[in-house]
Amino acid sequence: MVTSVDATQQLQQLLLATGRGDHKSFARVYECTSSHLFGVALRMLGNEAAAQDVLQESYVNIWKTPPNTAPRLVDSRSHP
């Protein structure tokens, strides 16, 4: 059984690796978070195209985030 603490720690490690340029980790971050984040963006914006744009920009920012700041992106209260 994966707990929310385990999932948060896994996501932190993936974000650190992503910050170092690891494409596979970035793909895993996307797989683990995109559905949830798209749903949040869609509820907030009420427009599918706008939600897609925000999601794309978010992942571009995640990719560009330096590895020493990546874990700060994780908030265990908002992780599915």
Number of C-alpha atoms within 10 A of each C-alpha: 4 7 8 13 11 12 15 20 15 13 24 20 17 22 29 21 18 24 22 18 16 14 13 12 19 21 12 15 20 14 11 15 13 15 13 14 20 18 16 15 19 18 12 11 13 12 11 14 11 14 20 16 12 17 20 14 12 13 15 11 11 19 19 14 19 17 20 11 11 22 19 10 12 14 11 14 8 10 15 12
